[in-house]
Amino acid sequence: MKRFLEDTTYSSLTEAFAQADAERALAASHTLKGMCGNLSFTELSDLFTRQVALLHAGQFDQAASLLPQIEKSMQTVTNAIRECFV
């Protein structure tokens, strides 16, 4: 789980949305969906699943609107990992 803290995919995701790069956002969101699913981060996995579906449907703005929820959930998960493993 400590490796999750070192992964840069979330930074890539936020940069992709800031640059309105839908292809890069899709790749990053899809990667994070898998990572979070494998680690049983259910809330994050569900959010990324929704975001990937929206990006596949060409709904970039709606996918971007999930970022505040994703950020909040990421903070919760990363804080918990730090408390337990760092």
C-alpha positions as CSV (number, residue, x, y, z in Angstrom):
1,M,0.0,0.0,0.0
2,K,2.9,2.3,0.6
3,R,3.6,2.1,-3.2
4,F,0.2,3.7,-3.8
5,L,1.5,6.8,-2.1
6,E,4.4,7.0,-4.5
7,D,2.4,6.4,-7.7
8,T,2.2,9.5,-9.9
9,T,-0.9,8.5,-11.9
10,Y,-3.2,10.7,-9.8
11,S,-1.0,13.7,-10.7
12,S,-1.2,12.7,-14.3
13,L,-5.0,12.6,-14.0
14,T,-5.3,16.1,-12.5
15,E,-2.9,17.5,-15.1
16,A,-4.8,15.9,-17.9
17,F,-8.0,17.5,-16.8
18,A,-6.3,20.9,-16.3
19,Q,-5.0,20.6,-19.9
20,A,-8.4,19.3,-21.2
21,D,-6.6,16.2,-22.5
22,A,-9.4,13.6,-22.5
23,E,-7.3,10.8,-23.8
24,R,-4.7,11.2,-21.1
25,A,-7.5,11.6,-18.5
26,L,-9.1,8.4,-19.6
27,A,-5.8,6.5,-19.4
28,A,-5.0,7.8,-15.9
29,S,-8.6,7.3,-14.6
30,H,-8.7,3.7,-16.0
31,T,-5.3,2.9,-14.3
32,L,-6.5,4.3,-11.0
33,K,-9.8,2.4,-11.3
34,G,-7.8,-0.8,-11.5
35,M,-5.4,0.1,-8.8
36,C,-8.1,1.1,-6.4
37,G,-10.2,-2.0,-7.2
38,N,-7.2,-4.3,-6.6
39,L,-6.5,-2.6,-3.2
40,S,-10.2,-2.7,-2.2
41,F,-10.5,1.1,-2.1
42,T,-14.2,0.7,-3.0
43,E,-15.3,4.3,-2.9
44,L,-12.4,5.4,-5.1
45,S,-12.8,2.5,-7.4
46,D,-16.5,3.3,-7.9
47,L,-15.7,7.0,-8.5
48,F,-13.1,6.1,-11.1
49,T,-15.5,3.6,-12.7
50,R,-18.0,6.4,-13.2
51,Q,-15.4,8.8,-14.5
52,V,-14.1,6.2,-17.0
53,A,-17.6,5.6,-18.3
54,L,-18.2,9.4,-18.7
55,L,-14.9,9.8,-20.5
56,H,-15.8,6.9,-22.8
57,A,-19.1,8.6,-23.5
58,G,-17.3,11.8,-24.4
59,Q,-18.7,13.7,-21.4
60,F,-15.5,15.4,-20.3
61,D,-17.1,18.1,-18.2
62,Q,-19.2,15.6,-16.3
63,A,-16.1,13.4,-15.7
64,A,-14.2,16.5,-14.5
65,S,-17.0,17.3,-12.1
66,L,-16.2,14.1,-10.1
67,L,-12.7,15.5,-9.3
68,P,-13.7,17.1,-6.0
69,Q,-15.2,13.8,-4.7
70,I,-12.2,11.9,-5.9
71,E,-9.8,14.4,-4.2
72,K,-11.7,14.0,-0.9
73,S,-11.7,10.2,-1.1
74,M,-8.0,10.2,-2.2
75,Q,-7.1,12.3,0.9
76,T,-9.0,9.9,3.2
77,V,-7.2,6.9,1.7
78,T,-3.7,8.4,1.6
79,N,-4.1,9.7,5.2
80,A,-5.2,6.2,6.4
81,I,-2.2,4.6,4.6
82,R,0.2,7.1,6.2
83,E,-1.3,6.4,9.6
84,C,-0.9,2.7,9.3
85,F,2.3,2.2,7.3
86,V,4.4,5.3,7.5
